[in-house]
Amino acid sequence: MSKEKGLTVISTLKRARDLFPDQVVVSEGRKIRYEELYKDVERISNSFQKLGVKKGDVIGVAEWNTVRFVELLYAAAMTGA
């Protein structure tokens, strides 16, 4: 797979991006492909880090079951929060 240790939420997202970049994964409200989802998650994770969020921090998410919710959950995991 990769140099990452074990199976993680982010390693599964990376693998899906690599194997199925054009596959639509979430279509509630808007369609998004794995490739786009991964890029958005990276962008949000970088924003979290710029705001000072670091590994072990807690992030609260108040959102409907939307693409944004999925992005925020993955971004929190990518940040280590």
Secondary structure, DSSP 4 states (H G I P E B T S, - for coil): --SSSS--HHHHHHHHHHH-TT-EEE-SSS-EEHHHHHHHHHHHHHHHHHTT--TT--------SSHHHHHHHHHHHHHT-
